[in-house]
Amino acid sequence: MYSPEKSRNAVELLFLILKYSINRYVGVSIMQLYTHSLFPPGTYQ
């Protein structure tokens, strides 16, 4: 039996996972930028 409540919960869960993965990706990018600004390429060669 089709339940709109269940599908809505699934969509919310999907958005939550999407938001989390985007936040993690952005966080990693910011960390990489931060470390590159702290240690410019060439200082640790």
C-alpha positions as CSV (number, residue, x, y, z in Angstrom):
1,M,0.0,0.0,0.0
2,Y,1.3,3.4,-0.9
3,S,1.9,5.7,2.0
4,P,2.6,9.4,1.4
5,E,3.9,9.8,4.9
6,K,6.6,7.2,4.2
7,S,7.7,8.7,1.0
8,R,7.9,12.2,2.5
9,N,10.1,10.8,5.3
10,A,12.3,9.2,2.6
11,V,12.6,12.5,0.7
12,E,13.5,14.3,4.0
13,L,16.2,11.6,4.7
14,L,17.6,12.0,1.2
15,F,17.8,15.8,1.6
16,L,19.5,15.3,5.0
17,I,22.1,13.0,3.4
18,L,22.6,15.3,0.5
19,K,23.0,18.3,2.8
20,Y,25.5,16.4,5.0
21,S,27.6,15.3,2.1
22,I,27.7,18.8,0.6
23,N,28.7,20.2,4.0
24,R,31.4,17.7,4.4
25,Y,32.7,18.4,0.9
26,V,32.7,22.2,1.5
27,G,34.4,21.6,4.8
28,V,37.2,19.6,3.2
29,S,37.6,22.2,0.5
30,I,37.9,25.0,3.1
31,M,40.4,22.9,5.1
32,Q,42.5,22.4,2.0
33,L,42.4,26.1,1.1
34,Y,43.3,26.9,4.7
35,T,46.3,24.6,4.8
36,H,47.5,25.8,1.4
37,S,47.4,29.4,2.7
38,L,49.2,28.4,5.8
39,F,51.8,26.3,4.0
40,P,52.2,27.5,0.4
41,P,53.4,24.8,-2.0
42,G,57.1,24.9,-2.1
43,T,57.8,25.5,1.6
44,Y,57.9,21.8,2.5
45,Q,59.9,20.4,-0.4
